Amino acid sequence: MIKGFTSDHVPDQSGRTIMVTGANAGLGFETAKILAGKGARILLACRSKDRANSAIDSIKIDHPDADLKFIELDQADLTSIQKAAQAVRKEKRLDILVNNAGIMGPPYELTKDGFESQFGVNHLGTFALTGLLLPKLQETKKSRVVITSSLAHKGGKIHFHDINAERRYSSWERYAQSKLANIVHATELDRRLRASGSETIVTCCHPGIASTELARHLPAAAQIFMPLVGIFLNTAAQGAWATLAAATGKGAVGGEYYGPKGLGEWSGKVSEASRTRRSKDEALGAKLWDLSVELTGVDPKI
């Protein structure tokens, strides 16, 4: 069981290799920094080499001996995901995959492969990368996959009839869809791994409401108040606590969902988080799985 978890509870990670997507800023950066300080080899999977190198330089200020490597990854491009997976498969081991990268509330746009961007990046990119790296993860006993969802999943539904928002686009509706897809994916993947007898577990988490670059697409009026509201919410470092709990917490359980337990689950120390019935629906999980295999061409075959 996870209860009252903060970064102070992260155990030693010496000898382990951990991949963190979107590791150059926000929650991903804070996660990578803490884990590097605990002795792990960190693969920083980012779109920009310059931004990744800047993050590496920043981490090394506090942890000069940190073992850090840049992996080029653009989750809006299935070809890039394939190349990133190929690079990671050359590593000696992969203990933890932290799926942190994502986008929130952008204007309507499509990924390189023609998917609505939020569903494409947040869910399909995560699905493809995880599926491609599962064989590598399963080489290591008790490895973990972490998938980042959001409080927004509670308002989400999967628009199977209009998955690419060709008929109607609402940025926040589609963000909620992508975050519901994340938690449904995590639950379904862990269910399949348990049935197959695998020792790899899948956990899911949400950061509460944290001050990160994801807020850049908020309306201008809302951004004006973010510094004031932020006094009562998580910093990026605190927002990473849930990710760290899901990735390293000794009491973490496959298929469970972790997040802050302060007022409204907006901030605070991490425990098991509340989730919707829809997020645990096995029929929905199977339907989303089949669609994801069809769209990405990645079939984990479990």
Secondary structure as GFF3:
##gff-version 3
##sequence-region A 1 302
A	DSSP	three_ten_helix	7	9	.	.	.	ID=ss1
A	DSSP	beta_strand	17	21	.	.	.	ID=ss2
A	DSSP	alpha_helix	26	37	.	.	.	ID=ss3
A	DSSP	beta_strand	41	46	.	.	.	ID=ss4
A	DSSP	alpha_helix	49	62	.	.	.	ID=ss5
A	DSSP	beta_strand	67	72	.	.	.	ID=ss6
A	DSSP	alpha_helix	78	89	.	.	.	ID=ss7
A	DSSP	beta_strand	96	99	.	.	.	ID=ss8
A	DSSP	alpha_helix	117	118	.	.	.	ID=ss9
A	DSSP	pi_helix	119	125	.	.	.	ID=ss10
A	DSSP	alpha_helix	126	137	.	.	.	ID=ss11
A	DSSP	beta_strand	144	148	.	.	.	ID=ss12
A	DSSP	three_ten_helix	151	155	.	.	.	ID=ss13
A	DSSP	three_ten_helix	160	162	.	.	.	ID=ss14
A	DSSP	alpha_helix	171	196	.	.	.	ID=ss15
A	DSSP	beta_strand	201	205	.	.	.	ID=ss16
A	DSSP	three_ten_helix	213	217	.	.	.	ID=ss17
A	DSSP	alpha_helix	220	229	.	.	.	ID=ss18
A	DSSP	three_ten_helix	230	232	.	.	.	ID=ss19
A	DSSP	alpha_helix	236	239	.	.	.	ID=ss20
A	DSSP	alpha_helix	241	248	.	.	.	ID=ss21
A	DSSP	beta_strand	257	260	.	.	.	ID=ss22
A	DSSP	three_ten_helix	263	265	.	.	.	ID=ss23
A	DSSP	beta_strand	270	272	.	.	.	ID=ss24
A	DSSP	three_ten_helix	278	280	.	.	.	ID=ss25
A	DSSP	alpha_helix	282	296	.	.	.	ID=ss26
###
